[in-house]
Amino acid sequence: MKYFLTGATGFLGGVLARLLCERGHEVVALVRSPQKATALTAMGVTVVTGDITEMESMRGPMRRCDGVFHAAAWYKVGARDRSIAWNINVQGTRNILELMKELRIPKGVYTSTIAVNSNTHGAMPDESFRFTGTHISEYDRTKAAAHDVAKQFMNDGLPLVTVMPGLIYGPEGTSMSDDALRLFLRGKLPAIPKGAAFCWAHVDDTAEAHIRAMESGQTGGSYIIAGPPHPLTEAYTLAASFIGKRPPLFLPPAMLRLSSVAASVIETVIPLPAMYSSESLRIQAGVTYLADSSKARRELGFSPRPLAVGLEQTIRYELTQLH
C-alpha cells in the first residue's frame, strides 16, 4: 500500500514510518525541513517538502495514495509563543481532511488525543464521553477543536478513523515527560507531584495501533489507544528501582497550584523554562489524563506492554545515551 504520512520527523510519526516500511508499504512523508529527514530517507521513505498549513503543498504528494496517516501536531506545553497552535492543529487538520475528500483517498487515520477530555479527575471515560469545560492547556484546547473538525468530516461520510493516544513514552521521546525522566536519570529531578496520573503506552505499541486502525478500524469512529493507568509517583518509583536510586520527593498538588499562580506572574516579566511555566505546573498539580481503551483492545487487538516492561526498556536505552 502507498501511505501519505504527516509528522514523520516527530517521535510517534518516525516510529510509524519505520513500522510501515518494515512491512513493505510505500511511505510518502511530508516534512517542513528535509535536513531533519535523513533517517527517513535512509529507511526508504519518499520525503517531500511541504506544510500542513499550506494545502497546495500536499495535493501532489497525497494524490493516488491508498491511505493517509495524519500524526503531525503542535505540542509545546508551557511554550511562551502559542500563536501557531490553532493554525497547525486545527486548520492543518482541516486542510488534510479537505484534500482527502477532494482526492477520494480510500481511508485515513487521524491522531487525536485523550487530552481533548482534559482533567478526568480519576475517571476513565470511553469514546462516548465529550468534555465541555475549560481546557487546561492550549494543546488540549486546539486538539479538542481539531477533534471536532475530524468528527464533522466523519459525520459527512469521510472514510476516517480517529485514534486517541494517552501519554506516549519510549527511547528518544520528545515530550516534557521524557525530558523529566532524563533529568531524573541525571540526578537533577528533586521532586514530582502527587495525584497526577496518566495512561502510559510505549511508542511502538501506539504506532502499531495506528496501523491496525488503518487496516481494520471502523471508519466514522474513534478508538482510545491509551496504555494502562498509573500515577506519576508509581512510574518514578519503578524508575528508581531499575537504577537503584531513591525516587524523587512527592509534592502535594496544592503546592504546585500555588507555584502555578506565582509562575503566571513571573512569566509576564521573564520567560520561564517550559517545565516550570504556569501552564505546565497546572497540568502537574494532581491532574489525571485517563481513558478506557477497551474498545481498541476488543476491535483492534490493541495490547500495550505493561509500564514496568516498557519503562525499563526505555531507561536502559536512555542510560546508554548519558555516557
N, C-alpha and C positions, 0 to 999 in steps of 0.2 A: 504494500500500500504506500501511497505518497501522502505525507502529512506536512501541513504548514504549522509551524510552531513559533509562538512568541515567548519571550522570557528565557530563551535558551542560554544566555550568558549568566543567568541567575542560578541560585542554589538548586531549587527544585527543577527548573527548566533544563539545567545541564544534565542532571541525572535522568530526566525523562528522555532527553535526546540520546543519551548513551544506551538506555534500555531499548529504545525503538531501533536504533542502528544494530544492536546485538541480535535483534530478531529479524533482521533483513529488510526492514522498512526503509524507504527513501524519506529523508527529513529535509525540509526546506526551512531554515531558521532565519527569522527577521531580526536583525541586530542594528543598533544605532552606531556601534563602533566596531568595525571589522578587526581592528587591532586587538580587541578583547576576545575574539572568537577563534584564536588559533587552535585551541583544544578541540573545538567543534569541527573545524576543517580537518584536523588530523584523524578524527574518527569517521570521516566520510560524509559529514553534514554539508549540504549546499547552503552557504551563507550568503544572504542578500542584505544590502543596506537599506534601512527604512525605519519608520517610526509609527507606532500605532496611533499617534495623534495626527498623522498625515495619511489619510485614506488612500490616496493615489499611489503612495509608495508600496502599498500592499497588493494592489489589484493584479499586477502581472504575476508576482510570485505565488499568489493564492490560487490563481486560475488553474483548473484541471487537477486540483488536489482532491484526494479521496476523503480527507478529514482535516479539521483544524483543532489544534490544542492552543487555547489562549491562557497562558500562565503568567504573562507579564503583568506587573503591578508596581505602583509606588508604595513602598513600605519603609517608612522612616519615622518610627515612633520617637517623639521627642525632638524632631527636627525643627529648627527655627523657621526655615522657609517652607511653608506648606502650600504655596500658591499653585504649584503644578499638580497637586494631588487629584483634584477634580478632573483636570484635562486628561491625565493618564488613566486613572482608574475608571472614570465614568464615561467620558467622551471617547477614550480609546477603545473601551469595550463596545460602545455603540458603533464605532467605525468597523470593528471586526465583524460584528453580527450583521450590520448592513451589507457588507461585502459578501458574507456567507450566503445571505438571502439572494442578493443580486446574481452571484455566480453559481447559485444552486449547488453549493457544497453538500454532499450527502449527509455529513454528520459533524458535530463539533462537541468539544468538551471545554467548558469554562471553569476556571479555578476561582471559586469564591472563597469563603472562609467562615468558620463558626463565629468569628468576631462580629459578624453582622448582627448577632443577638446580644452583643455587649456582655455586661456582667450578669451571669446567670444565678448568682447568689447561692451556689451549691447545687442547683438543679441541673438535670441533664436532659434538655429538650431534644425532641427529634425534628425531622424535616417539616413537620406541620406547624411548628412554632414560628411566630414572627414578632420581633421586638419592635415596640413603637415609642420607646422613651428617647432620652438624650444619650448619644454615644459618648464614650469616654475619650476617644482619640479621633483625629482627622482620618487616620487609616480606617478605623471602624466605620465612620460616617460615610466616607466615599465608597468603600466596598459595599456597604449596605445599599447605597444608591445604585451602584453597578449591578448588584444582585437583582434589584427591582427591574433594571433595564433588561437583563437576561430573561427574567420571568415573563416580561411583556412579550419579548420576541418568541419565547416558547409558547405562550398562550396564542400567539398569532400563527403558530404552526412551524416555526423554525426547528429543524431536527437537532436540538441541542440538549446536552446533559450538563447539569451543574454539579460540581463536586465541591465539598466544603471541608477542607483540612482544619486541624487544630494547630497546636504547636508542632512545628517540623524541626527535627534535630538530626544531627549526623556529622560526619567528618567534613570539615571546611564550611560549616554553616556560617551564614552571614547576618543573622538577626542579632538583636540586643541580647537575647537569652544565650546565644552561642558565645558572644563576647564576654558575658558574665561568667560562663563556665571556664573560659580560658583565663580570666582573671583569678578565679579560684585555684586553678591548677598552678598558677604562678605565685600563689600565696598572697594575692592582692585583693581579695574579696572578703572583707571582715564580717559582713552581715547581710542577711536576706530577710524578707518579710514573712511573718506567719500568715496563714489564711489564704494566700494566693494558691490557686490550683489550676492545672491545665490538662488537656488531653494530649499525650505525648506520642507522636508517630515518627518513626525513623524515615528519613527522606526516601530511601529505596522502596519502602512499603507504600509511601504516599504516591510516588511515581507509578508504581505497579497498579495502584488503584485507578489512576488516571487512564492507563491503558485498558484496564478491564471495563471502565466506564465507556470507552470508545467502542470496544468490541461487543459488549453485551448489556450496557446500561440502557434503561428505558428512556427514550427521548421525551422531552417535556417535563422531566422531573429532576429532583435533586437527591444527592447522596452525601451524607455526612461521612467523611473518611478520617475522622479524628481517632487518635490512638487511645489507650487506656488512661483513665483519670488518675492523677497523682498530685498531691500538694507539692509545692516547690520545696518545702522543707524535707520531704521524703526523698525527692530527687537528689538533693545535695547531701543528705545522709548516706545515700547509696554511693554517690560520687566519692565521698570521703572514705568510705570503706574500701573502695577499689584501690586507693592510693595510700592508704594507711595514715590519713590525716584526720584531724577533728573537723567536723562541719563548721560552717560559719555560725555566728551568733544569729538567733532568730528574734527579729524585732516585731513588736506588736503593730498591727495595722494603723492604730491611732497615731503612732509616731511618724509613719510615712505620710499620713494625711496632713499632719501639721507641717512636715517638711515640704509637701507639695505647695501649701499656701505660701510658705516662705520663698520657695523657688520661683513661684509665679511673680513675686515682687522683684526678686533679684534679676530674673531674666529680662525684665523690661529695661534694665540698665546695661547688663553684660551678658553675653551668651554663656550658657551652661553646657557641659557635655551632655549628650543625648540621654545617657543613663540616669542623669541627675536632674533632668528637666522636670517641670511641674507635671507635664503630661505623663512621662514615664513613671514618676512617683505615684500618681493616681492609679495607674494600672497595677502597680506592685502592692498597693495598700489593701490587701485582703480580697482582691478581685478574683473571681473564678470564671474562666473561659472553658466551659464544659458542654458536652453534647453526646447524644446517644447514636452510635454507629451501627446499631442492629440491622438496619435496612441494608447497608452496604455489605455487612458480613453475610447476610442472607442471600442477597441478589447478585453480588459481585464476587463473593468469596474473599472479601477483604479480611486479612488476618495479620494485623500488625504485631511485630515481635514485642515481647514484654520489655518494659523500660529497663529492667535490670540487665537484659541482654544487649539491647541497643545502646544504652548509655555506656556500658563497659567497652563495647567496640569503639564507640566514639572517643572515649577518654584515652584508650590505648593508642589510637591514631594521633590525637592531639598532642599527647606526650612526646611522640616521635618528632613533632614539629617544633618542640621547645628546645631541642638540643642541636 
